[in-house]
Structures are given as C-alpha cells and as structure tokens.
Amino acid sequence: MIVKVISSAVIGVNSHPVDVEVDISFGLPQFSTVGLPDVAVRESKDRIKAAIKNSGYNFPQDRVTVNLAPADIKKEGTSFDLPIAVGILAAEGIIETKSLQDYVIIGEVSLDGRIKGVHGALSSAFQAKEMGIKGIVLPRENAAEAAMVEMIEVIAVDYLPDVVEFFGGRKIIEPTRVDISEVFNRSRNYLLDFSEIHGQNQAKRALEVAAAGEHNIIMVGAPGSGKTMLAQRLPSILPDLSLEEAVETTKIFSVAGLLPEKEAILVTRPFRAPHHTISDAGMVGGGHIPKPGAISLAHNGVLFLDELPEFKKNVLEALRQPLEDGYVTIARSSITATYPARFMLVAAMNPCPCGYYTDPNRECRCSPQQIRQYQARISGPLLDRIDIHIDVPSVRYRDLAAESDGESSLSVRQRIQRARDIQIKRFGMCNARMSNRQIKEFCPLDKGSERLIEMAVDKLGLSARAYTRILKVARTIADLEEEENILSHHISEAIQYRSLDRRII
C-alpha cells in the first residue's frame, strides 16, 4: 500500500512542499529512504522504528520504502521524522488516510514517541497557507510561532499516539491561537534607553540622523569613550517593526534555531555584535548545509562591528555585496539558498593601534606609518558604503556626574518615525537607498549650499564618493526638520559627518 503525506523542506528562509511517499511491500525486512536525504534523514529510520514500537504499535516486518519528492531538493534535518512515521502507520492501516492531505506535517520523534521541536516551523506554516490546505500538525514547542499565520489550523501534538488519535477522529485537538496585537504590545520593549547616555551629544545626534535615513555609520574614538554603549541603544530609537518586518525577522531566527523559547514572534529590532574572530560563513552564512549568518540575523535591525580593523579582511569584503543588495545568496553543489540581509551597519574603531591618536588628554605612542596601516585595514569600497563618520571623544567628568537624564529613546524615535514617513511617502524607501537619479531629483541645492559643498570637496579634500553621501545625509537632516528643501546648514552638518575623509596623517 502506498501512502502520501505532505511535509516541507526549508531552503533559505522559505519552505517548499515535499511529498513523503511510503510504500510497504512483501520482502525481507528493510527500511530505505530515497529522494536526496542527508545523514540526519537517513538516520531517522532507527528513531522512527523505536518510536513506533515504544508507542505501542507494531513496526512492519516487510520492505519499507520512503520517497521524498521532488528528488532534486536536498532534504536535511529531523523535521521529516513525524511525516515518515505517520506514513508508515497509515500504510499499516493504523492511521486514517482520508484527512492526511489536509495538513502539512513536520516534527522530530524521540525514541519514546515524544514529538520534539524543529527549525523553520513558521516558514512551513506559511507554506500550508499558500497551498490552500487546512492546517499544519507540528510539535507543541513550535505551535506559537506557527500560529502567527492566520487562516490555517495549527495542531500542536506532544506524542505520536496524539497524532494517531487525531487523524482517527478519536481525539479533538483545539488549534493553537495567538493574539498578534497582544503579543506586539506585551513584548515591544527595549531594556536599554538613550537617556542612560551622559554627554556625547554630537554622537547621539549623528545616530539619530543615521537612524532616520537608515544610513550606515562608523564611530571613531579612544577606548572607553562610549562607542559600544551608543551602538547598543540604537535599536531603541529605530521605528517599531511592522508586522511584515517582524515575520521576516522571525523566519530567519526560526530557520537558524535561535528563536527565544516561548516567543511567538520577534517584535523588537535585532542587534547582532559578532566577535572580530568571526569567519566568512559566520558573517554572511554558509556551511555544508547553508545557514544564515550574522548579517541575516541582523535583518531589519543593527549589525555592530566593534574594533572594525581587527576583523579579517575577507570577512569585511564579504559585506560589500549584501550592503548594496540587501540580501546574500549562498551557492553549494546541491543547493542554493538566499537570505535577506537588509541591516544598518554600525562600526566602531580606535583612531590608531594604541587608541589615543585624537585624545587631547592621552599621548599617542603610534608612528604615522602605524596609524596609516591601521586605518588602511578598512578598504575604500567598504568605507564608500558608510555614509556617516563621527568622532567620539572621551566623556568629561561633569557630563558623567550629571544627575539629569538625557532625552528618552521614545521621544527620539517619534522624530525619526516622522522623518521616515516623509521618505516613504516620497519614494517608498529610506534616503540611504536613493539612486543617483533620485538624488538629482530630490536633493536640489540653492547657490549657498552649492558653494558650501564645492568648498568641502575642493578645499577640504573630500573624495568624489563623499559628495553623494553628503547629499543623502543632508536630505535626511532636512527631513528630520520637516523641511522640503535642503538648506546650507543641512549641508554643513552633513559635511561634519565625513571625518575619515577629512583626516590626513
């Protein structure tokens, strides 16, 4: 008897339907799995056999053949355990087959028949909705995230007998439901706040401008000046995630197996701060079976690279294409996976190896050649993709000892949201992503502003690539002031945010 069960394979962040076909025929006892399975899928036969026996059912003493179709898609992970077990029990007549085609089934089985959680449940739930079928049967620990998909039934199961009884109509399992608005309101809180930062008014202003236009930013300052503290609080002033953005971000964390326990959906912007020893695969994603890297886990949020010059050169160069395109594609011999990677890059570095080149209170021990070599670790093409450069000086004592708190993240976020709304209404995206044609159209300059930017380019030695960056940042500053035209003081402030272009050693 041949039985077909619907399951799914996650490639990248999207799920693809997989038909699990089970055939039991006369012959010597054998269990074979075909259809491009990986090691974890091939090993599932021992788990499934033990789970069926320990759940009180007989495992067939015949030839069992499992086909995972289509055969040209790599099948990896343990999510096929449950659909294979269901297919075997259905082929033996233990499970009713009439309603199997109404559900996508995923899950890992333990030796005692317990159903354990898997990665990518949210993507599989979206697949069930797109296929127009009734729902999805999956482990209970994945039920909350899958329930974020409306108009399908999410059936949470704990043990293999629960599945048998459910499809036999002998056990009613109420679909799991989640109140999306309640989850958003309960969880949308940040532990860190901008008001905790004392002093550093210029740096806080630069971060506000960067957040308003989604500009990448690099902070240069001595050790202990507060660069990390500033970066960690940047997500708290970014506009709230929309439902669509939250689902995109949750999909990535679900596929990576990093979704926090008991969290149905991520509603705060992610903040990723990888160590400078990270590998290429750790940063952009990869491995024998592709997995999302740090840049994808920072999607719709912030990627913070502290001590930027200490990162491997090939790791930094690998960032160039995702910064430009907003996604990364990983190609392997048997699979090609695409992950979204639209993030704000926030980098921090010391001005020199010892860290005190620009500090008025500490003496720098580095030679000019050492300083040049240190700063040259950051390539021109990568620096070209960073719109704002800001010096972060050491904080004075009177600022540290001040009792009054600074402006809260909420009030800053409200200004940024108004500026973002202007940009979205103007051309449907943030200023940092303007093309050259859009720059010409939306960044006209009066004569005073033209003279000022000409002086900056010619007299201060700013590069040609800095010209468009200045215009983009000036447009954002004008939007923060809700000003239709770019004025001279907007250009002047934007020029101040090109410190690495002005610096001559």
PASETOR-568318 format. One record per residue (C-alpha): residue number from 1; residue in one letter; chain; x, y, z. Coordinates in nm, 4 decimals. Example, Ala and Ser with C-alpha at 12.3 -4.5 7.8 and 13.67 -1.06 7.14 Angstrom:
residues 2
 zapa numi lumse        X        Y        Z
    1    A     A   1.2300  -0.4500   0.7800
    2    S     A   1.3670  -0.1060   0.7140
end
This chain:
residues 505
 zapa numi lumse        X        Y        Z
    1    M     A   0.0000   0.0000   0.0000
    2    I     A   0.1292   0.3470  -0.0900
    3    V     A   0.0517   0.6471   0.1328
    4    K     A   0.1399   1.0109   0.0676
    5    V     A   0.1955   1.2628   0.3483
    6    I     A   0.2600   1.6339   0.2905
    7    S     A   0.5668   1.7825   0.4609
    8    S     A   0.8121   2.0624   0.3855
    9    A     A   1.1792   2.1381   0.3269
   10    V     A   1.3182   2.4772   0.4251
   11    I     A   1.5633   2.6316   0.1780
   12    G     A   1.6938   2.9711   0.2768
   13    V     A   1.4036   3.1196   0.4724
   14    N     A   1.1290   2.9780   0.2519
   15    S     A   0.9610   2.6414   0.2714
   16    H     A   0.8963   2.4085  -0.0227
   17    P     A   0.6375   2.1293  -0.0259
   18    V     A   0.7699   1.7753  -0.0040
   19    D     A   0.5586   1.4646  -0.0605
   20    V     A   0.6580   1.1856   0.1765
   21    E     A   0.5562   0.8685  -0.0074
   22    V     A   0.5632   0.5446   0.1896
   23    D     A   0.5334   0.2002   0.0308
   24    I     A   0.5222  -0.1255   0.2264
   25    S     A   0.5684  -0.4380   0.0152
   26    F     A   0.6420  -0.8050   0.0727
   27    G     A   1.0082  -0.8966   0.1079
   28    L     A   1.2896  -0.9160   0.3534
   29    P     A   1.2652  -0.6536   0.6330
   30    Q     A   1.4350  -0.3394   0.5058
   31    F     A   1.3917   0.0346   0.5542
   32    S     A   1.5274   0.2564   0.2762
   33    T     A   1.4877   0.6305   0.2185
   34    V     A   1.5379   0.7887  -0.1246
   35    G     A   1.4961   1.1399  -0.2618
   36    L     A   1.8253   1.3167  -0.1801
   37    P     A   1.8137   1.2789   0.2002
   38    D     A   2.1017   1.3968   0.4168
   39    V     A   2.2588   1.1995   0.7020
   40    A     A   2.0006   1.3159   0.9614
   41    V     A   1.7137   1.1993   0.7383
   42    R     A   1.8768   0.8638   0.6638
   43    E     A   1.9383   0.8057   1.0335
   44    S     A   1.5723   0.8743   1.1130
   45    K     A   1.4768   0.5115   1.0415
   46    D     A   1.6181   0.3971   1.3752
   47    R     A   1.4403   0.6755   1.5677
   48    I     A   1.1134   0.6104   1.3871
   49    K     A   1.1251   0.2353   1.4392
   50    A     A   1.1885   0.2729   1.8125
   51    A     A   0.9232   0.5461   1.8475
   52    I     A   0.6559   0.3334   1.6796
   53    K     A   0.7338   0.0299   1.8941
   54    N     A   0.7574   0.2263   2.2188
   55    S     A   0.4243   0.3964   2.1425
   56    G     A   0.2515   0.0567   2.1420
   57    Y     A   0.2283  -0.0067   1.7665
   58    N     A   0.3830  -0.2807   1.5544
   59    F     A   0.6523  -0.1880   1.3076
   60    P     A   0.6042  -0.3706   0.9733
   61    Q     A   0.8284  -0.6724   0.9185
   62    D     A   0.8336  -0.6085   0.5430
   63    R     A   1.0164  -0.3909   0.2921
   64    V     A   0.9559  -0.0210   0.3719
   65    T     A   1.0485   0.2341   0.1047
   66    V     A   1.0208   0.6074   0.1710
   67    N     A   1.0466   0.8527  -0.1188
   68    L     A   1.0873   1.2256  -0.0550
   69    A     A   0.9664   1.4083  -0.3646
   70    P     A   1.0728   1.6113  -0.5521
   71    A     A   1.4037   1.4281  -0.5521
   72    D     A   1.6084   1.7266  -0.6745
   73    I     A   1.5669   1.9204  -0.3466
   74    K     A   1.8105   1.8411  -0.0676
   75    K     A   1.6266   1.7124   0.2391
   76    E     A   1.8025   1.7908   0.5652
   77    G     A   1.7196   1.7988   0.9334
   78    T     A   1.4899   1.5974   1.1557
   79    S     A   1.1559   1.7510   1.0572
   80    F     A   1.0724   1.4526   0.8323
   81    D     A   1.0623   1.2075   1.1254
   82    L     A   0.6958   1.2632   1.2045
   83    P     A   0.5590   1.2565   0.8475
   84    I     A   0.7544   0.9347   0.7750
   85    A     A   0.6206   0.7746   1.0946
   86    V     A   0.2665   0.8860   1.0070
   87    G     A   0.3075   0.7448   0.6555
   88    I     A   0.4208   0.4052   0.7884
   89    L     A   0.1334   0.3859   1.0384
   90    A     A  -0.1125   0.4905   0.7686
   91    A     A   0.0221   0.2275   0.5287
   92    E     A  -0.0322  -0.0288   0.8057
   93    G     A  -0.3912   0.0865   0.8474
   94    I     A  -0.3359   0.2304   1.1950
   95    I     A  -0.3955   0.5925   1.0863
   96    E     A  -0.6915   0.7020   0.8782
   97    T     A  -0.5742   0.8365   0.5394
   98    K     A  -0.8796   1.0388   0.4411
   99    S     A  -0.7629   1.3641   0.6078
  100    L     A  -0.3855   1.3329   0.5651
  101    Q     A  -0.3893   1.5613   0.2605
  102    D     A  -0.5452   1.8418   0.4659
  103    Y     A  -0.2339   1.9035   0.6746
  104    V     A   0.1364   1.9711   0.6418
  105    I     A   0.3161   1.7525   0.8973
  106    I     A   0.6585   1.8252   1.0495
  107    G     A   0.8357   1.7177   1.3665
  108    E     A   1.1179   1.5144   1.5175
  109    V     A   1.0355   1.1978   1.7083
  110    S     A   1.2159   1.0713   2.0165
  111    L     A   1.2679   0.7041   2.0912
  112    D     A   0.9762   0.7114   2.3343
  113    G     A   0.7392   0.8659   2.0776
  114    R     A   0.7625   1.2234   2.2054
  115    I     A   0.7432   1.4909   1.9357
  116    K     A   1.0274   1.7424   1.9574
  117    G     A   1.0609   2.0886   1.8059
  118    V     A   1.2216   2.1605   1.4692
  119    H     A   1.3618   2.4609   1.2847
  120    G     A   1.1664   2.6634   1.0294
  121    A     A   0.8147   2.5980   1.1595
  122    L     A   0.6979   2.9487   1.0694
  123    S     A   0.8048   2.9032   0.7070
  124    S     A   0.6252   2.5682   0.6945
  125    A     A   0.3070   2.7290   0.8272
  126    F     A   0.3219   2.9902   0.5511
  127    Q     A   0.3650   2.7088   0.3018
  128    A     A   0.0475   2.5418   0.4290
  129    K     A  -0.1403   2.8678   0.3845
  130    E     A  -0.0045   2.9214   0.0329
  131    M     A  -0.1058   2.5673  -0.0644
  132    G     A  -0.4602   2.6425   0.0494
  133    I     A  -0.4827   2.3394   0.2746
  134    K     A  -0.6494   2.3194   0.6126
  135    G     A  -0.3542   2.3423   0.8522
  136    I     A  -0.0310   2.2083   0.9934
  137    V     A   0.0483   1.9384   1.2509
  138    L     A   0.3682   2.0094   1.4413
  139    P     A   0.5387   1.9885   1.7844
  140    R     A   0.3860   2.1912   2.0654
  141    E     A   0.7014   2.3961   2.1188
  142    N     A   0.6683   2.5288   1.7613
  143    A     A   0.2954   2.5965   1.7836
  144    A     A   0.3128   2.9587   1.8984
  145    E     A   0.5275   3.0773   1.6075
  146    A     A   0.3208   2.8849   1.3524
  147    A     A   0.0003   3.0333   1.4979
  148    M     A   0.1151   3.3764   1.3797
  149    V     A  -0.0050   3.2643   1.0359
  150    E     A  -0.3769   3.3298   1.0150
  151    M     A  -0.6454   3.1292   0.8352
  152    I     A  -0.4904   2.7865   0.8986
  153    E     A  -0.5305   2.5374   1.1825
  154    V     A  -0.2197   2.4847   1.3947
  155    I     A  -0.2452   2.1431   1.5592
  156    A     A   0.0104   2.1012   1.8397
  157    V     A   0.0999   1.7441   1.9390
  158    D     A   0.3145   1.6023   2.2181
  159    Y     A   0.3367   1.2302   2.1398
  160    L     A   0.2973   1.0045   1.8390
  161    P     A  -0.0281   0.8491   1.9730
  162    D     A  -0.1778   1.2007   1.9780
  163    V     A  -0.1339   1.2154   1.6011
  164    V     A  -0.2883   0.8690   1.5547
  165    E     A  -0.5901   0.9579   1.7680
  166    F     A  -0.6320   1.2983   1.5988
  167    F     A  -0.6430   1.1633   1.2440
  168    G     A  -0.8676   0.8805   1.3607
  169    G     A  -1.1176   1.1328   1.4979
  170    R     A  -1.0921   0.9875   1.8464
  171    K     A  -0.9181   1.2920   1.9961
  172    I     A  -1.0103   1.6547   1.9416
  173    I     A  -0.7130   1.8918   1.9498
  174    E     A  -0.8086   2.2559   1.9591
  175    P     A  -0.5998   2.4656   1.7160
  176    T     A  -0.3424   2.6915   1.8794
  177    R     A  -0.4267   3.0597   1.8503
  178    V     A  -0.2215   3.3705   1.9231
  179    D     A  -0.3434   3.7289   1.9607
  180    I     A  -0.0936   3.9127   1.7400
  181    S     A  -0.1749   4.2611   1.8681
  182    E     A  -0.1453   4.1454   2.2292
  183    V     A   0.1950   3.9880   2.1597
  184    F     A   0.3176   4.3082   1.9980
  185    N     A   0.2037   4.5283   2.2834
  186    R     A   0.3433   4.2970   2.5515
  187    S     A   0.6849   4.2343   2.4002
  188    R     A   0.7788   4.5595   2.2277
  189    N     A   1.0127   4.6843   2.4992
  190    Y     A   1.3849   4.7593   2.4962
  191    L     A   1.5951   4.7100   2.8073
  192    L     A   1.8339   4.9933   2.7129
  193    D     A   1.7428   5.3571   2.6642
  194    F     A   1.9078   5.6624   2.5109
  195    S     A   1.8509   5.8583   2.8298
  196    E     A   2.1204   5.6481   3.0001
  197    I     A   2.3917   5.8097   2.7859
  198    H     A   2.5567   6.1091   2.9505
  199    G     A   2.7305   6.3594   2.7272
  200    Q     A   2.8211   6.2646   2.3684
  201    N     A   2.5571   6.4980   2.2262
  202    Q     A   2.7226   6.5112   1.8841
  203    A     A   2.7432   6.1333   1.8606
  204    K     A   2.3804   6.0940   1.9703
  205    R     A   2.2780   6.3445   1.7053
  206    A     A   2.4720   6.1511   1.4416
  207    L     A   2.2993   5.8263   1.5455
  208    E     A   1.9617   5.9989   1.5207
  209    V     A   2.0402   6.1132   1.1672
  210    A     A   2.1672   5.7663   1.0773
  211    A     A   1.8528   5.6008   1.2146
  212    A     A   1.6247   5.8490   1.0369
  213    G     A   1.7721   5.7746   0.6931
  214    E     A   1.8897   5.4155   0.7560
  215    H     A   2.2469   5.5304   0.6965
  216    N     A   2.5454   5.3156   0.7873
  217    I     A   2.7704   5.4812   1.0442
  218    I     A   3.1218   5.4406   1.1814
  219    M     A   3.2311   5.5826   1.5169
  220    V     A   3.5964   5.6625   1.5798
  221    G     A   3.7204   5.7281   1.9320
  222    A     A   3.9504   5.6323   2.2148
  223    P     A   3.8835   5.3221   2.4283
  224    G     A   3.6119   5.3827   2.6871
  225    S     A   3.4563   5.6803   2.5101
  226    G     A   3.1165   5.5083   2.4859
  227    K     A   3.1044   5.3762   2.1285
  228    T     A   2.9632   5.0383   2.2290
  229    M     A   2.7130   5.1942   2.4674
  230    L     A   2.5861   5.4203   2.1885
  231    A     A   2.5564   5.1347   1.9403
  232    Q     A   2.3690   4.9088   2.1825
  233    R     A   2.0998   5.1717   2.2260
  234    L     A   2.0499   5.2402   1.8570
  235    P     A   1.7736   4.9766   1.8098
  236    S     A   1.5664   5.1542   2.0758
  237    I     A   1.5346   5.4681   1.8581
  238    L     A   1.4599   5.2878   1.5319
  239    P     A   1.0940   5.2831   1.4224
  240    D     A   0.8905   4.9909   1.5522
  241    L     A   0.8874   4.6780   1.3408
  242    S     A   0.5848   4.6394   1.1198
  243    L     A   0.4089   4.3008   1.1211
  244    E     A   0.5629   4.2173   0.7837
  245    E     A   0.9133   4.3027   0.9070
  246    A     A   0.8578   4.1070   1.2291
  247    V     A   0.7534   3.7981   1.0334
  248    E     A   1.0586   3.8288   0.8039
  249    T     A   1.2913   3.8534   1.1029
  250    T     A   1.1208   3.5699   1.2905
  251    K     A   1.1516   3.3428   0.9862
  252    I     A   1.5285   3.3850   0.9884
  253    F     A   1.5621   3.3160   1.3608
  254    S     A   1.3277   3.0173   1.3280
  255    V     A   1.5326   2.8655   1.0454
  256    A     A   1.8527   2.9228   1.2446
  257    G     A   1.7004   2.7680   1.5571
  258    L     A   1.7588   3.0882   1.7547
  259    L     A   1.4012   3.1930   1.8239
  260    P     A   1.3746   3.2578   2.2002
  261    E     A   1.1812   2.9942   2.3917
  262    K     A   0.8086   3.0681   2.4244
  263    E     A   0.8380   3.3655   2.1871
  264    A     A   0.5795   3.3546   1.9087
  265    I     A   0.7360   3.6370   1.7102
  266    L     A   1.0224   3.8870   1.7394
  267    V     A   0.8816   4.2366   1.7772
  268    T     A   1.1977   4.4317   1.8631
  269    R     A   1.4703   4.5056   1.6119
  270    P     A   1.7594   4.2590   1.6328
  271    F     A   2.1061   4.3683   1.7426
  272    R     A   2.3960   4.1456   1.6433
  273    A     A   2.7526   4.2112   1.7577
  274    P     A   2.9803   3.9318   1.6286
  275    H     A   3.3335   3.8997   1.7655
  276    H     A   3.6150   4.0099   1.5369
  277    T     A   3.7368   3.6485   1.5064
  278    I     A   3.4206   3.5503   1.3157
  279    S     A   3.4649   3.3539   0.9921
  280    D     A   3.3209   3.4259   0.6469
  281    A     A   3.0497   3.1636   0.6962
  282    G     A   2.9654   3.3003   1.0399
  283    M     A   2.9249   3.6518   0.8989
  284    V     A   2.7418   3.6008   0.5678
  285    G     A   2.6110   3.2473   0.6222
  286    G     A   2.7134   2.9153   0.4753
  287    G     A   2.8422   2.5782   0.5784
  288    H     A   2.7941   2.2397   0.4106
  289    I     A   2.4223   2.2887   0.4661
  290    P     A   2.3707   2.6685   0.4337
  291    K     A   2.2586   2.8511   0.7454
  292    P     A   2.2000   3.2251   0.7932
  293    G     A   2.4949   3.4294   0.9179
  294    A     A   2.5228   3.7361   1.1394
  295    I     A   2.4187   3.9761   0.8631
  296    S     A   2.0908   3.7892   0.8066
  297    L     A   2.0245   3.7609   1.1796
  298    A     A   2.0583   4.1418   1.1850
  299    H     A   1.7936   4.1798   0.9112
  300    N     A   1.5671   4.4789   0.9860
  301    G     A   1.7988   4.5671   1.2736
  302    V     A   2.1573   4.6591   1.3562
  303    L     A   2.4859   4.4841   1.2828
  304    F     A   2.7519   4.6217   1.5167
  305    L     A   3.1162   4.5576   1.4329
  306    D     A   3.3336   4.6693   1.7227
  307    E     A   3.7073   4.7113   1.6603
  308    L     A   3.6414   4.7125   1.2856
  309    P     A   4.0078   4.6980   1.1714
  310    E     A   4.0569   4.3773   1.3720
  311    F     A   3.8134   4.1809   1.1528
  312    K     A   3.9657   3.9624   0.8823
  313    K     A   3.9944   4.1429   0.5510
  314    N     A   3.8000   3.8771   0.3586
  315    V     A   3.5170   3.8959   0.6142
  316    L     A   3.4856   4.2728   0.5720
  317    E     A   3.4997   4.2487   0.1927
  318    A     A   3.2208   3.9916   0.2006
  319    L     A   2.9938   4.2621   0.3447
  320    R     A   3.0094   4.4781   0.0350
  321    Q     A   2.7540   4.2953  -0.1785
  322    P     A   2.4910   4.2472   0.0980
  323    L     A   2.5232   4.6154   0.1947
  324    E     A   2.4425   4.7064  -0.1635
  325    D     A   2.1730   4.4483  -0.2446
  326    G     A   2.0045   4.3785   0.0887
  327    Y     A   2.0354   4.0005   0.0542
  328    V     A   2.3022   3.7295   0.0284
  329    T     A   2.2988   3.4193  -0.1898
  330    I     A   2.4950   3.1101  -0.0852
  331    A     A   2.5608   2.8535  -0.3574
  332    R     A   2.6552   2.4936  -0.2882
  333    S     A   2.6782   2.1923  -0.5188
  334    S     A   2.3347   2.0598  -0.4220
  335    I     A   2.1562   2.3728  -0.3009
  336    T     A   2.1396   2.7498  -0.3435
  337    A     A   1.9953   2.9498  -0.0542
  338    T     A   1.9090   3.3196  -0.0438
  339    Y     A   1.8789   3.5034   0.2859
  340    P     A   1.7589   3.8619   0.3391
  341    A     A   2.0256   4.0925   0.4810
  342    R     A   1.8938   4.4483   0.4977
  343    F     A   2.0521   4.5979   0.8069
  344    M     A   2.2115   4.9114   0.9445
  345    L     A   2.5851   4.8715   0.9738
  346    V     A   2.7273   5.0385   1.2847
  347    A     A   3.1034   5.0131   1.3149
  348    A     A   3.3426   5.1334   1.5837
  349    M     A   3.7175   5.1669   1.5796
  350    N     A   4.0078   5.3306   1.7564
  351    P     A   4.1853   5.6038   1.5605
  352    C     A   4.5184   5.4173   1.5926
  353    P     A   4.6593   5.0920   1.7382
  354    C     A   4.7029   5.2382   2.0874
  355    G     A   4.3695   5.4219   2.0645
  356    Y     A   4.4750   5.7721   2.1688
  357    Y     A   4.5687   5.9460   1.8416
  358    T     A   4.2920   6.2066   1.8737
  359    D     A   4.2659   6.2144   2.2545
  360    P     A   4.3717   6.5534   2.3975
  361    N     A   4.4429   6.4041   2.7411
  362    R     A   4.6483   6.0960   2.6496
  363    E     A   4.9655   6.0739   2.4458
  364    C     A   4.9610   5.8561   2.1328
  365    R     A   5.2538   5.6151   2.1069
  366    C     A   5.1979   5.5233   1.7421
  367    S     A   5.4044   5.6417   1.4480
  368    P     A   5.2346   5.7981   1.1427
  369    Q     A   5.3090   5.4834   0.9442
  370    Q     A   5.1439   5.2617   1.2073
  371    I     A   4.8383   5.4846   1.2062
  372    R     A   4.8124   5.4750   0.8265
  373    Q     A   4.8493   5.0979   0.8195
  374    Y     A   4.5885   5.0572   1.0912
  375    Q     A   4.3302   5.2745   0.9149
  376    A     A   4.4127   5.1180   0.5765
  377    R     A   4.2753   4.7848   0.7011
  378    I     A   3.9353   4.9234   0.6071
  379    S     A   3.9158   4.9237   0.2285
  380    G     A   3.7906   5.2181   0.0263
  381    P     A   3.4971   5.0224  -0.1277
  382    L     A   3.3698   4.9262   0.2193
  383    L     A   3.4168   5.2790   0.3529
  384    D     A   3.2310   5.4001   0.0460
  385    R     A   2.9191   5.2251   0.1755
  386    I     A   2.9298   5.4036   0.5116
  387    D     A   2.7526   5.7406   0.4942
  388    I     A   2.8374   5.8871   0.8344
  389    H     A   3.1780   5.9067   1.0076
  390    I     A   3.1739   6.0555   1.3555
  391    D     A   3.4443   6.1189   1.6134
  392    V     A   3.3512   6.0094   1.9664
  393    P     A   3.5717   6.1926   2.2196
  394    S     A   3.6233   6.0873   2.5798
  395    V     A   3.3420   6.1929   2.8119
  396    R     A   3.4156   6.4748   3.0529
  397    Y     A   3.3665   6.4195   3.4255
  398    R     A   3.0948   6.6805   3.4631
  399    D     A   2.8892   6.5008   3.1970
  400    L     A   2.9389   6.1652   3.3687
  401    A     A   2.8411   6.3084   3.7066
  402    A     A   2.5354   6.4940   3.5749
  403    E     A   2.2193   6.3905   3.7572
  404    S     A   1.9715   6.4840   3.4842
  405    D     A   1.8894   6.2154   3.2297
  406    G     A   1.9128   6.2827   2.8601
  407    E     A   1.6318   6.2577   2.6077
  408    S     A   1.4489   5.9249   2.6116
  409    S     A   1.4515   5.6781   2.3261
  410    L     A   1.0760   5.7219   2.2834
  411    S     A   1.0922   6.0930   2.2059
  412    V     A   1.3861   6.0430   1.9668
  413    R     A   1.2033   5.7545   1.7982
  414    Q     A   0.8987   5.9705   1.7375
  415    R     A   1.1067   6.2270   1.5461
  416    I     A   1.2716   5.9512   1.3467
  417    Q     A   0.9351   5.7969   1.2627
  418    R     A   0.8089   6.1287   1.1243
  419    A     A   1.1221   6.1594   0.9083
  420    R     A   1.0835   5.8012   0.7845
  421    D     A   0.7183   5.8659   0.6963
  422    I     A   0.8261   6.1597   0.4783
  423    Q     A   1.0796   5.9417   0.2965
  424    I     A   0.8389   5.6514   0.2435
  425    K     A   0.5781   5.8908   0.1054
  426    R     A   0.8393   6.0486  -0.1231
  427    F     A   0.9769   5.7360  -0.2918
  428    G     A   0.8893   5.4315  -0.0854
  429    M     A   1.2261   5.3792   0.0850
  430    C     A   1.4812   5.5452   0.3107
  431    N     A   1.7227   5.8115   0.1924
  432    A     A   2.0282   5.5845   0.2237
  433    R     A   1.8983   5.3787  -0.0695
  434    M     A   1.8490   5.6675  -0.3104
  435    S     A   1.9812   5.6136  -0.6611
  436    N     A   2.1788   5.8793  -0.8500
  437    R     A   1.8673   5.9705  -1.0449
  438    Q     A   1.6679   6.0173  -0.7256
  439    I     A   1.9487   6.2241  -0.5732
  440    K     A   1.9278   6.4645  -0.8677
  441    E     A   1.5511   6.4805  -0.8384
  442    F     A   1.5064   6.5119  -0.4606
  443    C     A   1.8280   6.6826  -0.3499
  444    P     A   1.8317   7.0176  -0.5338
  445    L     A   2.0663   7.2780  -0.3828
  446    D     A   2.0453   7.6553  -0.3650
  447    K     A   2.3500   7.8648  -0.4569
  448    G     A   2.4696   7.8964  -0.0992
  449    S     A   2.4575   7.5208  -0.0471
  450    E     A   2.6372   7.4605  -0.3772
  451    R     A   2.9199   7.6948  -0.2782
  452    L     A   2.9496   7.5221   0.0592
  453    I     A   2.9708   7.1710  -0.0835
  454    E     A   3.2116   7.2893  -0.3532
  455    M     A   3.4384   7.4272  -0.0826
  456    A     A   3.4173   7.0972   0.1057
  457    V     A   3.5140   6.8929  -0.1985
  458    D     A   3.7891   7.1245  -0.3242
  459    K     A   3.9329   7.2819  -0.0106
  460    L     A   3.8929   7.0041   0.2451
  461    G     A   3.9951   6.7331   0.0041
  462    L     A   3.6755   6.5292   0.0253
  463    S     A   3.6530   6.2492  -0.2285
  464    A     A   3.4040   6.2292  -0.5121
  465    R     A   3.2289   5.9364  -0.3435
  466    A     A   3.1714   6.1562  -0.0382
  467    Y     A   2.9685   6.4005  -0.2498
  468    T     A   2.6619   6.1762  -0.2895
  469    R     A   2.6876   6.0649   0.0731
  470    I     A   2.6747   6.4268   0.1871
  471    L     A   2.3648   6.4898  -0.0240
  472    K     A   2.1863   6.1810   0.1128
  473    V     A   2.2647   6.2703   0.4733
  474    A     A   2.1674   6.6350   0.4161
  475    R     A   1.8334   6.5167   0.2761
  476    T     A   1.7764   6.3153   0.5944
  477    I     A   1.8658   6.6120   0.8173
  478    A     A   1.6151   6.8233   0.6263
  479    D     A   1.3503   6.5525   0.6705
  480    L     A   1.4123   6.5486   1.0464
  481    E     A   1.3323   6.9202   1.0456
  482    E     A   1.0357   6.8514   0.8126
  483    E     A   1.1933   7.0949   0.5673
  484    E     A   1.1095   7.0476   0.1987
  485    N     A   1.4343   7.1959   0.0659
  486    I     A   1.7947   7.1229   0.1594
  487    L     A   1.9429   7.4354   0.3189
  488    S     A   2.3008   7.5453   0.3837
  489    H     A   2.3037   7.4356   0.7476
  490    H     A   2.1887   7.0880   0.6438
  491    I     A   2.4848   7.0605   0.4083
  492    S     A   2.7171   7.1984   0.6750
  493    E     A   2.6098   6.9357   0.9281
  494    A     A   2.6378   6.6567   0.6710
  495    I     A   2.9941   6.7638   0.5893
  496    Q     A   3.0852   6.7273   0.9561
  497    Y     A   2.9907   6.3608   0.9312
  498    R     A   3.2809   6.2796   0.6951
  499    S     A   3.5644   6.2848   0.9457
  500    L     A   3.7604   5.9974   0.7927
  501    D     A   3.7600   6.1716   0.4537
  502    R     A   3.8998   6.4886   0.6077
  503    R     A   4.1670   6.3215   0.8167
  504    I     A   4.5192   6.3490   0.6762
  505    I     A   4.8039   6.1730   0.8564
end
